[in-house]
Each structure stands twice: as C-alpha cells, then as structure tokens.
Amino acid sequence: MLMSPMHWRLSVTFPLSARTLYNKSMKSKVYIETSVISYLAARPSRDILVAANQQVTQEWWQDRREQFDLFVSQLVEQEISSGDKDAVSKRQQALTNCSFLDITPEAIQLAERLIDQNAIPNQAAEDALHIAVATVSGMDYLLTWNFKHIANAAMRANIELVCRLNGYEPPVICSPMELMEV
C-alpha cells in the first residue's frame, strides 16, 4: 500500500545542526567577505548602484555589526592588502574587530569540491575558498556584495547541495542589505 505524499513529508526527519537550535542570547557568526570591506573603505563611487551599496555597507557596519561576531580569513587579509596605501590602511583598520579564521585542509578540500562539482567556476577559486572557509568554520552568515559567484541566486542551490553532500551546513549567503533587519 502506498503512503500519501502528506505522510511522506511527516515521516521524513532531518538531522539538527547546532545552528538549527537558535539561542537568542548568542550572537550569530558572520564571515565578512572582501567585497564588504572594500565597499566600507572605498571613496564614494560615482556609479549610483555602487554608491548605494557603499552606503548600506556603512550603515550596517555602524548600526548592526555589534549584534554579530565578525570573522574574516587570511584570504580576506591578502585580498585587501593590495592597491593604494591609504585605501589598504583603511581596509585593514576595518578588520580590527574581526576574528581570523584559518584556511584549513578541510576548507581547501571543500573549495576544490565546489569547483569540481561545478557549483563555482574554475576561474573563481578564491570565491569557492571564501564559501568553504565560512562553511567549514560553522558561520551562520556569509556577508558579501559578490553576486557573480557567491551570492548568485542561480548558483546558490548547487553551492548548498555540495556543502551538504560533504557533511556541512552552509551559511546563509547574503548582502549587508539583507542582514539589516535580523
């Protein structure tokens, strides 16, 4: 005898992760990707969309960041360290309240799998590594303005699937605008 689809939904169970059981007394963990730091420290853009994103980033940083534990990786530090000396200094100063995450062998392996399983294109290996570091480190959110390969709605399902198939719960990938009202 076949069970009804309603019965199927009720009988399926999923393992709970530590993030599933949300504790309001604990701060959520946010991995800050390079584009957020760049928007935060950059001179105002003449491009209206970029300028709006810069403004949102500054507002999030001023008004919301204290509600989260902030993390970056060595990759972020490396990426913000090139260019104009004053801009580099400004970007590095933004990292003073962030904790650093190591790029572990597990993160490198997950980044390779994201690429090998076509969730992230080969030419975006650094983006795969940002996702992998945040995922392996158990971040709740990955904050980014990179819509090409990280916060890409068309790619998100594959990114999440690869992470889960490899035993990890991926972070919520979002922009500062999306994380304004938590």
N, C-alpha and C positions, 0 to 999 in steps of 0.2 A: 504494500500500500504506500503510495506517495504522500509525502508531507506537503502541506501548503507552503507557499513562499513566506507567509507570515510566520509560520512555525520555524522555517529555516532561520529567519532573522533573530528570532528569540533564542534559538539554540546555539548560535554562534557566539563564542566568547573570545575576547582578545586579551593578551597579557597586559597588565598595567605597568606603565613605566613610572619612574619617580616623578616625572613632570605631570602625569595624569592626575595625581593627587595634589592639587594646588593648595598651598598653605599661604594664606594672606599675610602672615607675619614674616614670611621670607621674601626677599627681593628676587625678581626674575633676573636671569643672567642673559646679558646681551653681548653678542660678538659684534664689534664695530668694524665694518669693512672699510677699506681705504677710501672709497668714494665719499663716505660720510665725513671723514677727517678732511679730505680735500675741499669739500663744499664748505665746511665750517671755517677753514682758514683762508680761503681764497678771497681775492678782491671781488667786489660785486661785479657780476657779469652784465654785459650789455644785452645778452640773449634773455628775453623775458622769462622763458621757462626755467632756465638755469638759475636766474636771479630769484625766482620764486622758490625753487628748491633750496637754494642757499639760505633764504630767509626762514623757511620751515626748519632747516637743519639748525640754525642758530637758536630759534625758539625752542626746539626740542632740547638742545644742549643746555639752555638756560633754565627752562621750566620743568623738564621731565627727567633728565638724566639721573638726578638724585634718587629717583624711585627705583633704580635698577643697579645691579652690579655690572660694571662695564669691563669688557675683555677685548684684547687685541692679540694678534700673533706676531711672531718675528717677521712674517711676510708683510704685514701692515707697516711695521717699522722700516723695513727695507724699501717698500714702495714709496713711502712719504719722504725718504731721505735724499731724493734727487731733485735737482732744479735750483731755483733762486734761493740763495742763503737765507734771506728774510722769510720767505714762504716756508722753507724747510723748518726753520726755527719755530714759526707759528704752529705748524702741524705737529712738531714734536712736543710742544708745550701742551697741546690738547690731550696728549697721551698720559699726562702726569697723574690723572685719577683713574687710569685703566690698569687692570692686572694683565700680565702677559701669559699667554698660553704657548706651550711648546708645540713644535711641529713633530709629532711622534711618528714612529714607523706605522702605527695603525692609521693615522691620518693620511700619510703618504699612500698607503695601500688603498684606502677608500677613495682618495683622489684619482688614483690610477683606474680603479673600477668605474668611477663616474665617467671617465673618458672612454675606457674600453667598452663599456656598455651603452655608449652613445647618449648619455644624459647630458654631457658637456662636450663641446667640440674640442678636438686636439689642440687647436691654437689658443684655447682658453684654460691652459693648465693651472695658472695662478688662481683663476676663479674656482676651479674644482678644488684646489687646495684650501681656499677660504671656507668653502662649504664643508669640506671634510674636517678641518680643524674645529669648526664650530660644532659639527655633529658629534664627532668623537669625544669632544670635551663636555658634551651634555648641555649646550647652550639652549635657552628657551627661545631666543630670537637671534636672527642674523640680520643686522641693520645695514642696508645698502641703498645706493642710488643706481647700481649697475643693473639695468633692465635688459641688457643684451644677453647675458649668460647666467646671471644669478637670480634676480627677481623677475624672471621671464615666465609669464603665466603658461605659455605653451610648453616650457621645459620643466616646470615645477613638478608635475606628476611623475615624470621619469626620474628626476633627482630624488624625490621622496621614496620612490619604489626601490631604487638602487641602495639607498641608505638602509631601508628596512630589510631588504633581502640580505644585507650584510650585517644584520643584527643591531642596527642603530635607529633611534628615533630622531628624525631630522628636526632642526629648529624651524620655527615659523620664519620664513624669509619675507621681509617687509621693508618699506621705506620709513624714514622718520615721520612722514605724514600719517602713515597707517598706525604708528605706535604712539601718536599724540594722546589718545584717549584710552588708556588702559585702566 
